[in-house]
Amino acid sequence: MITRRGFLRLVGGSFLSMVSLSAYAIGIEPMLLTHVKRYALTPPHWPAGLKLRVVALADIHACRPWMTPERIASLAAEANALQPDLIVLLGDYTAGTRLVTGWVRVAEWAEALSGLEAPLGVFSILGNHDWWTDIRAQRAEAGPTQSRQALEHVGIPVLENDVVRLEKDGQGFWIAGLADQLALLPNKAKARHGFQGFDDLDGTLAKVANSEPIILLAHEPDIFTKVPWRVSLTLSGHTHGGQVRLFGYSPVVPSAYGNRFAYGHVVENDRNLIVSGGLGFSIMPVRFGVRPEILQIDLG
Ligand SMILES: [Fe+2]
């Protein structure tokens, strides 16, 4: 039997540990514990001799106090310090939650990202929140979104069903960027009962003019079930690793496939996908067991 004092101590103790756990999940893990997540792989049919370091930033979700322009600028400096050949941005620049103390304007986060530098360039795709927070684009059911315009304004190309050919040490390869798969919100007035995407995987890959390797950028990982073997590596974000992840399991994942594409390096049928746990968060300002991460991927 538990004594009254023991009961109070237990309740008090769990209350205190609840408070410190929430402080950790709301304050410390989201804000302070950013780390570099490193992968090194030689994907199938990757040309011998093409050594490539790709650094990726996903799901920035700019907002105050969590992801200020100052913090984004310092993340950009951290990314540059990894000396990548190429930097890619995997979408969701705008706020993903209303639990904020202030908004960050599109021009502000874009300006903070303009400090990114890599010899082969910086390339981006858009995420669902870049569409969802853009009232004009929702109404028009078409881009260009404010996010696209802001990125282009600071000189960062945005690939929406588009490709770019790059070269390193005389070896060519392609970056293909998919348009967002959940761009338009459901809208009863327009008889749209689910989300509508603008992604065109076949059309995008059809723009690749030769047999050189392809790296595909796709904000939501769910497209991976349709990605052909021809693509050497797919990079995604969107899931935030579920934001809460314990023992390699995420209870809540915004994916039709649950934990299958929630986080990390997935290999299926000789095809490679890397899902970043991202940097910010959506819905709730919480992260637990999925520290904010900058991806560094060494290919070759
Ligand atoms: Fe997303």
Residues whose N, C-alpha, C, O or C-beta is under 5 A from the ligand:
A	BS01	LIG	D92 G127 N128 H129 H238
